[in-house]
Amino acid sequence: MADDAAEARAAATQEAPDGLREKVQVMDNLIETVTFFRNTDPNVSLIVIGIMLTWTLAAGSFLLARLGIKPLWVLLLVLPGLNVLAIWLFAYVRWPRYEEAKRKGWTPEPRQ
């Protein structure tokens, strides 16, 4: 089935004008990139996804702990849509460690 689709795209590419032919080539390259895991063993793809997820959660929880925010908030990064909202929220929220440092008299150095 995938071979039939590839043959149909190749035939359409031969008939298409030059500008469209380039666009079809770009889309074919994108499709090959996105379908990388289709040709690999399912266990390998699960291991790669698990490593990426673990790395993201570990780095996010470390960062939140350094800011003085509970690291469990990092679980919002797993939920699509909410992850962007969470990152935006944490960018503008008051950070407890920063507020504590300001109370102790620390002032940030001016940027040049």
ABEGO torsion letter per residue (X at the ends): XAAAAAAAAAAAAAABBAAAAAAAAAAAAAAAAAAAAAABBAAAAAAAAAAAAAAAAAAAAAAAAAAGBBAAAAAAAABBGAAAAAAAAAAABBBAAAAAAAAAGBBBBBBX
